[in-house]
Amino acid sequence: MTKILTRFEPHLSIKSIIEIDPKILKHSGIKCIFMDLDGTLVYLDDHRIDTILEDWIFETQNFLPIKIMTFNHERKNLHLIENRLNQKILQRQMFEHPKSFYAKVAKNVECDTKQIMVVNDSLIILEIFAKPLGFITVKVPSIDEKIIHSPVGYIYRFGRWIEDNFIQPKLSNP
């Protein structure tokens, strides 16, 4: 079992996305960034985004397009985040497979999947759905430590606990 779990390694694992200089991304061949919303940029079912992350997004968009996406098909208050970031948040449909969702978004970007960096707090999403399509995967810790006490929140926390205790990758460079 350990051998299977050690195969889950993103291309890069960092403490925060703001550690990456947008100019370096552009010069390294990255042409687009797909960023997860829930747990990566904002708390689950919240609309407030940290100003440091917001500043990083605006600075990075001067060099590269960023597509922000949510896998939560019931996500509320998207319009508040869209207004704050001045862009449309891409939302996965109820029965849409995550891999199909990534492929659909990638089809509308004018570059190869090897030139797209996917940033997510879920190692499972990165390794099972993004990496097989050829994306460069970047794992960041979940910012959502205080998830609401609901069945969804418990499932979310359990998944992150498994990742953190059994398959969390070492911090690495590309």
PALO-522969 format. One record per atom (N, C-alpha, C): residue number from 1; residue in one letter; atom name; x, y, z. Coordinates in pm, 1 decimal. Layout:
<recs>
- NUM,a,CA,X,Y,Z
...
</recs>
This chain:
<recs>
- 1,m,N,82.7,-119.6,0.0
- 1,m,CA,0.0,0.0,0.0
- 1,m,C,86.7,125.4,0.0
- 2,t,N,194.5,125.3,71.9
- 2,t,CA,282.0,241.5,76.1
- 2,t,C,333.9,275.8,-62.3
- 3,k,N,366.5,174.9,-142.1
- 3,k,CA,418.0,198.2,-276.4
- 3,k,C,316.3,272.7,-361.8
- 4,i,N,189.9,236.8,-350.5
- 4,i,CA,84.8,303.8,-427.0
- 4,i,C,73.1,448.9,-382.0
- 5,l,N,74.1,473.2,-251.3
- 5,l,CA,55.3,607.2,-199.9
- 5,l,C,171.7,699.3,-233.4
- 6,t,N,291.3,646.0,-245.1
- 6,t,CA,406.0,732.2,-276.8
- 6,t,C,405.8,774.8,-423.1
- 7,r,N,324.7,714.3,-506.6
- 7,r,CA,317.1,753.2,-647.4
- 7,r,C,242.9,885.7,-664.7
- 8,f,N,172.7,929.6,-561.5
- 8,f,CA,99.1,1055.1,-567.8
- 8,f,C,194.0,1170.7,-540.7
- 9,e,N,257.0,1218.5,-643.6
- 9,e,CA,348.9,1329.9,-629.3
- 9,e,C,323.0,1433.1,-738.1
- 10,p,N,279.9,1552.2,-696.3
- 10,p,CA,261.3,1658.3,-795.7
- 10,p,C,397.3,1704.8,-846.8
- 11,h,N,396.0,1781.6,-952.4
- 11,h,CA,521.2,1835.6,-1004.9
- 11,h,C,586.2,1930.2,-905.3
- 12,l,N,502.7,2000.7,-828.3
- 12,l,CA,553.2,2096.4,-729.9
- 12,l,C,458.1,2099.8,-611.5
- 13,s,N,513.4,2105.2,-492.1
- 13,s,CA,433.9,2118.5,-370.4
- 13,s,C,492.9,2234.1,-291.2
- 14,i,N,410.9,2336.2,-266.8
- 14,i,CA,460.4,2456.8,-200.9
- 14,i,C,367.8,2497.1,-86.4
- 15,k,N,416.3,2586.4,-1.6
- 15,k,CA,337.0,2630.0,114.0
- 15,k,C,229.2,2731.7,75.7
- 16,s,N,255.6,2809.4,-29.5
- 16,s,CA,158.0,2908.2,-74.7
- 16,s,C,186.7,2943.4,-220.3
- 17,i,N,82.8,2967.9,-294.2
- 17,i,CA,97.8,3002.1,-435.9
- 17,i,C,173.1,3133.9,-451.4
- 18,i,N,165.8,3221.1,-352.2
- 18,i,CA,233.8,3350.7,-364.2
- 18,i,C,386.8,3336.6,-361.2
- 19,e,N,436.9,3216.0,-331.4
- 19,e,CA,581.0,3191.0,-337.2
- 19,e,C,633.4,3192.2,-481.0
- 20,i,N,543.2,3177.1,-576.3
- 20,i,CA,584.2,3168.9,-716.6
- 20,i,C,580.5,3307.2,-780.5
- 21,d,N,691.0,3347.2,-837.6
- 21,d,CA,700.5,3475.2,-908.2
- 21,d,C,637.0,3459.0,-1046.4
- 22,p,N,534.8,3540.0,-1077.4
- 22,p,CA,466.1,3527.0,-1207.3
- 22,p,C,559.1,3542.9,-1327.7
- 23,k,N,660.5,3627.5,-1315.0
- 23,k,CA,755.1,3646.9,-1426.4
- 23,k,C,831.6,3517.9,-1454.7
- 24,i,N,868.2,3446.9,-1348.5
- 24,i,CA,940.2,3320.1,-1364.8
- 24,i,C,849.6,3216.9,-1432.6
- 25,l,N,721.7,3216.3,-1395.8
- 25,l,CA,626.7,3123.8,-1460.0
- 25,l,C,622.8,3147.0,-1610.4
- 26,k,N,609.2,3271.9,-1648.4
- 26,k,CA,600.3,3303.3,-1791.4
- 26,k,C,727.5,3261.4,-1864.8
- 27,h,N,842.6,3287.8,-1806.0
- 27,h,CA,969.9,3253.3,-1869.8
- 27,h,C,996.7,3103.1,-1870.1
- 28,s,N,925.8,3028.6,-1783.3
- 28,s,CA,946.7,2883.7,-1779.0
- 28,s,C,857.7,2808.0,-1878.0
- 29,g,N,775.7,2880.6,-1952.9
- 29,g,CA,693.5,2815.1,-2054.1
- 29,g,C,548.3,2796.4,-2015.2
- 30,i,N,509.9,2834.9,-1894.3
- 30,i,CA,369.9,2826.5,-1852.7
- 30,i,C,293.1,2935.7,-1927.6
- 31,k,N,179.1,2897.5,-1986.2
- 31,k,CA,99.4,2994.0,-2062.1
- 31,k,C,-36.5,3023.1,-2000.1
- 32,c,N,-75.1,2940.8,-1900.5
- 32,c,CA,-204.4,2960.5,-1835.7
- 32,c,C,-202.8,2888.8,-1700.2
- 33,i,N,-280.9,2941.6,-1605.8
- 33,i,CA,-293.5,2879.4,-1474.1
- 33,i,C,-440.0,2847.7,-1449.5
- 34,f,N,-467.8,2724.4,-1408.2
- 34,f,CA,-601.0,2685.9,-1362.1
- 34,f,C,-592.6,2679.2,-1210.0
- 35,m,N,-672.2,2760.6,-1141.7
- 35,m,CA,-669.9,2762.1,-995.6
- 35,m,C,-802.5,2717.0,-938.9
- 36,d,N,-793.2,2629.1,-841.3
- 36,d,CA,-910.8,2585.3,-767.4
- 36,d,C,-956.1,2698.7,-676.4
- 37,l,N,-1084.0,2708.4,-653.1
- 37,l,CA,-1138.8,2813.9,-568.1
- 37,l,C,-1151.4,2768.1,-422.8
- 38,d,N,-1235.2,2665.9,-399.3
- 38,d,CA,-1269.1,2624.0,-263.3
- 38,d,C,-1153.4,2552.2,-193.8
- 39,g,N,-1108.2,2610.6,-83.7
- 39,g,CA,-998.9,2551.3,-7.1
- 39,g,C,-861.9,2596.7,-53.9
- 40,t,N,-853.9,2644.8,-178.0
- 40,t,CA,-726.7,2692.4,-231.7
- 40,t,C,-719.5,2844.7,-223.7
- 41,l,N,-824.2,2912.6,-267.1
- 41,l,CA,-828.0,3059.4,-263.3
- 41,l,C,-919.7,3114.5,-154.2
- 42,v,N,-1030.0,3045.3,-129.4
- 42,v,CA,-1125.6,3090.8,-27.7
- 42,v,C,-1170.2,2972.3,56.8
- 43,y,N,-1225.7,3005.0,172.5
- 43,y,CA,-1282.0,2900.9,256.6
- 43,y,C,-1403.6,2841.3,187.0
- 44,l,N,-1429.4,2715.8,214.8
- 44,l,CA,-1543.5,2646.6,157.3
- 44,l,C,-1671.0,2725.8,186.5
- 45,d,N,-1750.0,2750.3,83.8
- 45,d,CA,-1876.5,2824.0,93.6
- 45,d,C,-1861.4,2965.2,148.9
- 46,d,N,-1749.6,3027.8,122.6
- 46,d,CA,-1727.4,3166.3,162.6
- 46,d,C,-1693.1,3246.2,37.1
- 47,h,N,-1702.6,3375.1,44.4
- 47,h,CA,-1673.0,3458.3,-72.1
- 47,h,C,-1555.3,3552.3,-48.3
- 48,r,N,-1500.7,3552.1,71.8
- 48,r,CA,-1390.4,3643.8,103.2
- 48,r,C,-1257.4,3581.8,61.5
- 49,i,N,-1178.2,3660.3,-8.9
- 49,i,CA,-1047.0,3615.2,-53.9
- 49,i,C,-941.6,3703.1,13.0
- 50,d,N,-835.0,3640.6,58.0
- 50,d,CA,-727.0,3712.2,123.4
- 50,d,C,-668.9,3815.9,27.9
- 51,t,N,-641.9,3935.8,76.3
- 51,t,CA,-591.9,4042.1,-11.1
- 51,t,C,-454.5,4009.4,-69.8
- 52,i,N,-373.3,3933.2,2.1
- 52,i,CA,-242.2,3893.5,-51.5
- 52,i,C,-260.5,3802.2,-173.0
- 53,l,N,-353.3,3706.7,-163.1
- 53,l,CA,-383.3,3619.3,-277.2
- 53,l,C,-443.2,3699.3,-392.2
- 54,e,N,-532.0,3788.7,-358.8
- 54,e,CA,-595.0,3872.8,-461.1
- 54,e,C,-488.9,3954.5,-535.5
- 55,d,N,-397.0,4014.6,-461.7
- 55,d,CA,-289.1,4092.0,-524.2
- 55,d,C,-203.0,4004.2,-614.7
- 56,w,N,-174.0,3880.9,-568.9
- 56,w,CA,-93.9,3788.5,-649.3
- 56,w,C,-166.4,3754.8,-779.9
- 57,i,N,-296.4,3732.7,-770.9
- 57,i,CA,-376.0,3700.2,-890.1
- 57,i,C,-371.5,3816.3,-989.1
- 58,f,N,-394.1,3938.6,-941.4
- 58,f,CA,-391.3,4054.3,-1031.4
- 58,f,C,-253.4,4074.7,-1092.1
- 59,e,N,-147.7,4058.6,-1012.3
- 59,e,CA,-12.0,4073.3,-1064.6
- 59,e,C,17.5,3965.8,-1169.1
- 60,t,N,-21.6,3842.9,-1138.8
- 60,t,CA,4.6,3731.5,-1230.2
- 60,t,C,-71.4,3747.8,-1361.3
- 61,q,N,-191.8,3801.6,-1355.1
- 61,q,CA,-270.9,3820.4,-1476.5
- 61,q,C,-209.1,3922.3,-1572.0
- 62,n,N,-111.9,3999.3,-1526.1
- 62,n,CA,-37.2,4087.9,-1615.9
- 62,n,C,55.3,4007.6,-1707.0
- 63,f,N,86.5,3882.7,-1666.1
- 63,f,CA,179.0,3797.9,-1741.1
- 63,f,C,110.2,3676.4,-1803.2
- 64,l,N,11.7,3620.5,-1731.7
- 64,l,CA,-53.7,3495.5,-1774.5
- 64,l,C,-202.5,3499.4,-1743.3
- 65,p,N,-284.5,3435.0,-1826.0
- 65,p,CA,-426.0,3423.0,-1789.1
- 65,p,C,-442.9,3321.3,-1675.8
- 66,i,N,-536.9,3350.8,-1588.0
- 66,i,CA,-571.1,3259.3,-1478.9
- 66,i,C,-717.8,3224.0,-1493.1
- 67,k,N,-746.3,3094.9,-1493.8
- 67,k,CA,-883.9,3046.1,-1496.0
- 67,k,C,-912.5,2992.0,-1355.8
- 68,i,N,-1008.0,3054.0,-1287.5
- 68,i,CA,-1043.8,3008.7,-1153.3
- 68,i,C,-1167.1,2922.1,-1166.6
- 69,m,N,-1159.7,2803.5,-1103.7
- 69,m,CA,-1267.9,2706.4,-1118.8
- 69,m,C,-1310.2,2649.5,-984.5
- 70,t,N,-1435.5,2611.3,-979.3
- 70,t,CA,-1486.6,2544.5,-860.5
- 70,t,C,-1547.9,2410.6,-901.7
- 71,f,N,-1520.6,2310.0,-820.7
- 71,f,CA,-1578.4,2177.9,-845.2
- 71,f,C,-1709.1,2161.7,-768.5
- 72,n,N,-1743.2,2260.3,-688.7
- 72,n,CA,-1864.0,2259.8,-608.3
- 72,n,C,-1979.5,2312.4,-693.6
- 73,h,N,-2061.8,2220.8,-744.7
- 73,h,CA,-2169.7,2261.6,-835.6
- 73,h,C,-2280.9,2339.1,-764.9
- 74,e,N,-2283.0,2338.0,-633.0
- 74,e,CA,-2385.3,2411.3,-558.9
- 74,e,C,-2329.7,2539.6,-497.5
- 75,r,N,-2214.2,2581.4,-541.0
- 75,r,CA,-2144.2,2697.9,-484.2
- 75,r,C,-2231.2,2821.4,-492.5
- 76,k,N,-2245.7,2890.0,-379.0
- 76,k,CA,-2323.8,3012.8,-374.0
- 76,k,C,-2229.1,3132.3,-367.2
- 77,n,N,-2280.4,3247.5,-391.5
- 77,n,CA,-2206.3,3374.1,-383.0
- 77,n,C,-2090.5,3384.8,-482.1
- 78,l,N,-2095.9,3310.1,-591.9
- 78,l,CA,-1989.6,3320.3,-692.1
- 78,l,C,-1978.7,3461.4,-748.9
- 79,h,N,-2091.9,3526.4,-764.8
- 79,h,CA,-2091.2,3661.3,-822.5
- 79,h,C,-2008.9,3758.2,-738.3
- 80,l,N,-2004.6,3739.0,-605.6
- 80,l,CA,-1925.4,3827.1,-519.7
- 80,l,C,-1776.2,3810.1,-546.8
- 81,i,N,-1733.4,3685.2,-565.4
- 81,i,CA,-1591.9,3657.7,-595.8
- 81,i,C,-1560.0,3705.6,-736.7
- 82,e,N,-1651.4,3680.0,-830.5
- 82,e,CA,-1630.6,3724.6,-968.9
- 82,e,C,-1614.0,3876.2,-976.3
- 83,n,N,-1696.9,3947.9,-902.5
- 83,n,CA,-1686.9,4094.5,-902.1
- 83,n,C,-1554.8,4139.7,-840.9
- 84,r,N,-1515.3,4075.2,-734.3
- 84,r,CA,-1390.4,4114.5,-666.1
- 84,r,C,-1267.8,4087.7,-753.4
- 85,l,N,-1267.2,3975.1,-823.0
- 85,l,CA,-1152.3,3938.8,-906.0
- 85,l,C,-1166.3,3983.3,-1051.0
- 86,n,N,-1283.0,4038.1,-1082.8
- 86,n,CA,-1310.6,4087.0,-1218.0
- 86,n,C,-1293.3,3977.6,-1324.6
- 87,q,N,-1345.4,3859.7,-1293.5
- 87,q,CA,-1344.7,3751.6,-1391.8
- 87,q,C,-1451.2,3648.0,-1358.1
- 88,k,N,-1490.3,3572.2,-1459.4
- 88,k,CA,-1590.3,3466.3,-1443.3
- 88,k,C,-1526.0,3345.0,-1379.3
- 89,i,N,-1591.6,3289.2,-1277.2
- 89,i,CA,-1546.5,3165.6,-1214.8
- 89,i,C,-1610.6,3049.9,-1291.4
- 90,l,N,-1530.9,2954.6,-1332.8
- 90,l,CA,-1581.8,2839.7,-1407.1
- 90,l,C,-1631.2,2735.3,-1308.3
- 91,q,N,-1754.5,2692.0,-1325.8
- 91,q,CA,-1817.8,2602.4,-1230.3
- 91,q,C,-1852.0,2468.2,-1295.7
- 92,r,N,-1805.2,2361.3,-1231.7
- 92,r,CA,-1834.2,2226.5,-1280.6
- 92,r,C,-1982.5,2198.1,-1263.9
- 93,q,N,-2041.0,2135.8,-1363.9
- 93,q,CA,-2182.0,2100.4,-1358.6
- 93,q,C,-2203.8,1976.8,-1270.8
- 94,m,N,-2327.0,1956.7,-1228.6
- 94,m,CA,-2359.4,1854.1,-1129.9
- 94,m,C,-2303.8,1715.5,-1161.7
- 95,f,N,-2325.2,1664.2,-1279.4
- 95,f,CA,-2280.7,1527.7,-1310.3
- 95,f,C,-2157.7,1524.2,-1400.3
- 96,e,N,-2092.2,1637.6,-1414.6
- 96,e,CA,-1974.8,1645.7,-1499.7
- 96,e,C,-1852.9,1586.5,-1427.6
- 97,h,N,-1785.6,1495.9,-1493.2
- 97,h,CA,-1666.5,1433.5,-1436.6
- 97,h,C,-1555.0,1538.2,-1427.1
- 98,p,N,-1479.3,1541.0,-1315.1
- 98,p,CA,-1371.6,1640.5,-1302.0
- 98,p,C,-1270.7,1639.8,-1417.0
- 99,k,N,-1239.0,1521.8,-1468.4
- 99,k,CA,-1144.8,1513.0,-1579.6
- 99,k,C,-1203.3,1579.6,-1704.7
- 100,s,N,-1332.5,1558.1,-1728.7
- 100,s,CA,-1400.7,1621.4,-1842.3
- 100,s,C,-1406.0,1772.5,-1825.3
- 101,f,N,-1425.3,1816.1,-1702.2
- 101,f,CA,-1429.6,1959.4,-1671.9
- 101,f,C,-1295.2,2024.1,-1705.7
- 102,y,N,-1184.7,1963.5,-1660.1
- 102,y,CA,-1051.3,2014.9,-1692.9
- 102,y,C,-1028.5,2016.0,-1844.4
- 103,a,N,-1066.6,1907.0,-1910.2
- 103,a,CA,-1045.7,1896.7,-2055.5
- 103,a,C,-1125.8,2003.8,-2130.2
- 104,k,N,-1248.9,2027.8,-2085.5
- 104,k,CA,-1334.7,2128.8,-2149.5
- 104,k,C,-1273.8,2268.4,-2134.8
- 105,v,N,-1224.7,2300.5,-2015.5
- 105,v,CA,-1164.2,2432.3,-1993.5
- 105,v,C,-1035.8,2444.9,-2075.3
- 106,a,N,-955.6,2338.1,-2079.6
- 106,a,CA,-829.5,2339.9,-2154.4
- 106,a,C,-852.9,2359.5,-2303.9
- 107,k,N,-963.4,2307.1,-2354.0
- 107,k,CA,-995.2,2319.2,-2496.7
- 107,k,C,-1015.8,2464.9,-2538.0
- 108,n,N,-1059.0,2547.7,-2441.8
- 108,n,CA,-1084.7,2689.0,-2470.0
- 108,n,C,-963.3,2778.8,-2445.7
- 109,v,N,-849.0,2718.3,-2414.1
- 109,v,CA,-725.6,2793.9,-2391.8
- 109,v,C,-632.4,2762.5,-2507.7
- 110,e,N,-569.9,2862.6,-2560.4
- 110,e,CA,-486.4,2843.0,-2679.0
- 110,e,C,-343.7,2801.7,-2643.7
- 111,c,N,-329.2,2685.8,-2582.7
- 111,c,CA,-196.4,2630.4,-2555.1
- 111,c,C,-210.0,2481.7,-2524.0
- 112,d,N,-98.4,2413.8,-2523.8
- 112,d,CA,-93.2,2271.8,-2494.3
- 112,d,C,-113.0,2249.0,-2344.6
- 113,t,N,-167.6,2133.9,-2306.1
- 113,t,CA,-188.5,2105.7,-2163.7
- 113,t,C,-56.5,2106.5,-2085.4
- 114,k,N,53.8,2077.5,-2149.9
- 114,k,CA,184.6,2079.4,-2083.0
- 114,k,C,230.3,2221.0,-2049.2
- 115,q,N,157.6,2319.4,-2099.0
- 115,q,CA,189.5,2459.4,-2071.1
- 115,q,C,89.9,2521.1,-1972.5
- 116,i,N,3.3,2435.7,-1914.8
- 116,i,CA,-97.1,2481.6,-1818.7
- 116,i,C,-61.1,2428.3,-1680.2
- 117,m,N,-57.9,2518.1,-1583.1
- 117,m,CA,-28.7,2481.2,-1445.3
- 117,m,C,-160.4,2476.7,-1368.0
- 118,v,N,-185.8,2364.1,-1302.5
- 118,v,CA,-307.6,2347.6,-1222.9
- 118,v,C,-269.3,2356.0,-1075.9
- 119,v,N,-332.5,2447.6,-1003.9
- 119,v,CA,-306.0,2467.9,-861.3
- 119,v,C,-429.1,2424.5,-783.7
- 120,n,N,-409.2,2334.2,-686.8
- 120,n,CA,-520.5,2281.7,-609.7
- 120,n,C,-471.2,2240.2,-472.4
- 121,d,N,-562.4,2241.9,-374.9
- 121,d,CA,-527.8,2194.4,-241.2
- 121,d,C,-554.2,2044.5,-226.7
- 122,s,N,-612.4,1983.4,-326.8
- 122,s,CA,-643.4,1840.4,-322.1
- 122,s,C,-546.1,1760.5,-408.4
- 123,l,N,-468.2,1678.6,-342.9
- 123,l,CA,-373.8,1593.6,-414.4
- 123,l,C,-447.5,1492.9,-502.2
- 124,i,N,-558.8,1444.6,-454.4
- 124,i,CA,-638.3,1347.8,-530.7
- 124,i,C,-685.4,1410.6,-662.7
- 125,i,N,-740.2,1531.8,-656.4
- 125,i,CA,-784.6,1600.1,-778.6
- 125,i,C,-667.3,1616.8,-875.2
- 126,l,N,-553.3,1660.8,-821.8
- 126,l,CA,-436.6,1682.9,-907.4
- 126,l,C,-389.0,1554.7,-973.4
- 127,e,N,-373.9,1449.7,-895.3
- 127,e,CA,-311.7,1326.8,-944.4
- 127,e,C,-404.1,1239.2,-1028.3
- 128,i,N,-531.4,1236.9,-995.9
- 128,i,CA,-623.8,1148.0,-1067.6
- 128,i,C,-689.2,1216.4,-1187.1
- 129,f,N,-714.0,1347.4,-1176.7
- 129,f,CA,-788.2,1414.6,-1282.3
- 129,f,C,-704.4,1511.1,-1366.5
- 130,a,N,-606.4,1579.5,-1309.1
- 130,a,CA,-530.1,1680.1,-1384.2
- 130,a,C,-402.9,1623.0,-1447.1
- 131,k,N,-324.5,1551.2,-1370.3
- 131,k,CA,-195.9,1502.6,-1420.3
- 131,k,C,-209.9,1409.7,-1540.9
- 132,p,N,-306.4,1318.2,-1543.0
- 132,p,CA,-319.8,1230.7,-1660.6
- 132,p,C,-348.6,1305.0,-1791.4
- 133,l,N,-400.5,1427.1,-1782.3
- 133,l,CA,-427.1,1506.2,-1902.1
- 133,l,C,-303.6,1582.6,-1948.9
- 134,g,N,-194.9,1574.6,-1871.7
- 134,g,CA,-69.7,1637.6,-1911.5
- 134,g,C,-40.7,1771.7,-1846.3
- 135,f,N,-127.8,1816.1,-1755.9
- 135,f,CA,-106.3,1943.9,-1688.5
- 135,f,C,12.3,1937.2,-1592.7
- 136,i,N,72.7,2052.7,-1567.0
- 136,i,CA,172.7,2065.2,-1461.2
- 136,i,C,93.7,2086.0,-1332.0
- 137,t,N,117.8,2002.1,-1231.9
- 137,t,CA,37.4,2006.0,-1110.4
- 137,t,C,114.2,2069.3,-994.5
- 138,v,N,43.2,2155.6,-920.3
- 138,v,CA,101.2,2222.9,-804.6
- 138,v,C,7.0,2206.4,-685.4
- 139,k,N,58.5,2145.7,-580.8
- 139,k,CA,-19.0,2122.7,-458.2
- 139,k,C,12.3,2233.2,-358.3
- 140,v,N,-92.4,2294.4,-305.1
- 140,v,CA,-78.6,2391.5,-197.2
- 140,v,C,-162.4,2341.9,-79.3
- 141,p,N,-126.0,2378.4,43.5
- 141,p,CA,-208.2,2337.0,157.6
- 141,p,C,-345.9,2401.6,151.7
- 142,s,N,-442.8,2334.1,207.3
- 142,s,CA,-577.5,2390.0,214.4
- 142,s,C,-578.1,2506.0,312.9
- 143,i,N,-642.8,2615.0,275.1
- 143,i,CA,-656.5,2726.5,368.4
- 143,i,C,-777.3,2705.7,458.1
- 144,d,N,-853.4,2601.4,430.2
- 144,d,CA,-980.7,2579.2,496.5
- 144,d,C,-967.9,2487.2,617.1
- 145,e,N,-911.1,2536.8,725.2
- 145,e,CA,-894.4,2455.0,845.3
- 145,e,C,-1018.9,2456.3,932.6
- 146,k,N,-1104.4,2553.2,914.5
- 146,k,CA,-1223.2,2566.5,998.8
- 146,k,C,-1348.8,2544.4,916.8
- 147,i,N,-1358.0,2428.8,858.2
- 147,i,CA,-1473.3,2398.1,772.8
- 147,i,C,-1598.7,2381.4,858.5
- 148,i,N,-1707.1,2425.1,803.6
- 148,i,CA,-1834.6,2414.8,873.5
- 148,i,C,-1863.1,2270.4,911.1
- 149,h,N,-1931.9,2253.3,1022.3
- 149,h,CA,-1964.2,2118.2,1070.0
- 149,h,C,-2089.0,2067.7,997.7
- 150,s,N,-2065.3,2009.9,884.9
- 150,s,CA,-2172.5,1953.3,804.6
- 150,s,C,-2119.6,1824.3,745.3
- 151,p,N,-2207.3,1738.9,690.9
- 151,p,CA,-2156.7,1615.6,628.0
- 151,p,C,-2052.5,1643.9,520.9
- 152,v,N,-2072.6,1748.1,440.7
- 152,v,CA,-1975.2,1782.0,337.7
- 152,v,C,-1843.2,1823.1,403.0
- 153,g,N,-1852.2,1903.4,507.8
- 153,g,CA,-1732.4,1948.0,578.2
- 153,g,C,-1654.1,1832.3,637.8
- 154,y,N,-1723.7,1734.5,695.1
- 154,y,CA,-1656.0,1618.3,753.1
- 154,y,C,-1587.7,1533.8,645.2
- 155,i,N,-1654.8,1515.6,532.4
- 155,i,CA,-1594.5,1439.2,421.9
- 155,i,C,-1471.9,1513.0,369.2
- 156,y,N,-1484.0,1642.8,354.3
- 156,y,CA,-1372.8,1726.7,307.0
- 156,y,C,-1253.1,1714.3,402.1
- 157,r,N,-1279.2,1731.3,532.6
- 157,r,CA,-1170.4,1722.5,631.6
- 157,r,C,-1109.4,1583.8,635.5
- 158,f,N,-1191.1,1479.0,622.0
- 158,f,CA,-1138.3,1342.9,622.5
- 158,f,C,-1045.4,1320.8,503.2
- 159,g,N,-1085.2,1369.3,386.1
- 159,g,CA,-1001.0,1356.6,267.4
- 159,g,C,-867.9,1426.3,284.0
- 160,r,N,-870.1,1546.9,341.3
- 160,r,CA,-744.4,1618.8,363.2
- 160,r,C,-659.1,1550.3,469.5
- 161,w,N,-724.0,1490.1,570.0
- 161,w,CA,-650.6,1417.2,674.3
- 161,w,C,-577.6,1297.3,612.6
- 162,i,N,-644.7,1224.7,524.3
- 162,i,CA,-580.9,1112.0,455.0
- 162,i,C,-460.1,1161.7,376.4
- 163,e,N,-479.7,1268.7,298.8
- 163,e,CA,-369.1,1323.5,219.5
- 163,e,C,-253.6,1368.4,307.7
- 164,d,N,-283.9,1439.0,415.2
- 164,d,CA,-178.5,1492.2,502.1
- 164,d,C,-102.2,1383.8,576.1
- 165,n,N,-170.6,1276.3,612.3
- 165,n,CA,-106.7,1173.6,693.8
- 165,n,C,-54.1,1054.1,616.1
- 166,f,N,-102.5,1032.8,495.1
- 166,f,CA,-61.7,913.1,421.9
- 166,f,C,0.6,939.3,285.5
- 167,i,N,-45.2,1044.8,218.2
- 167,i,CA,7.1,1065.3,83.9
- 167,i,C,56.3,1207.0,59.2
- 168,q,N,77.2,1283.0,165.8
- 168,q,CA,128.0,1419.9,148.7
- 168,q,C,268.2,1417.0,90.7
- 169,p,N,289.4,1483.2,-20.6
- 169,p,CA,421.6,1484.5,-80.7
- 169,p,C,517.5,1574.6,-3.9
- 170,k,N,644.6,1552.9,-23.9
- 170,k,CA,744.9,1641.5,31.5
- 170,k,C,743.3,1769.8,-49.5
- 171,l,N,780.1,1880.2,15.9
- 171,l,CA,793.6,2004.5,-58.6
- 171,l,C,903.0,1985.6,-160.0
- 172,s,N,875.9,2021.7,-282.7
- 172,s,CA,973.7,1996.3,-388.9
- 172,s,C,975.6,2111.0,-488.1
- 173,n,N,1077.6,2114.0,-568.9
- 173,n,CA,1090.0,2212.5,-676.1
- 173,n,C,1060.1,2143.4,-808.2
- 174,p,N,1022.9,2224.3,-911.8
- 174,p,CA,989.0,2163.0,-1041.5
- 174,p,C,1109.8,2098.7,-1107.9
</recs>
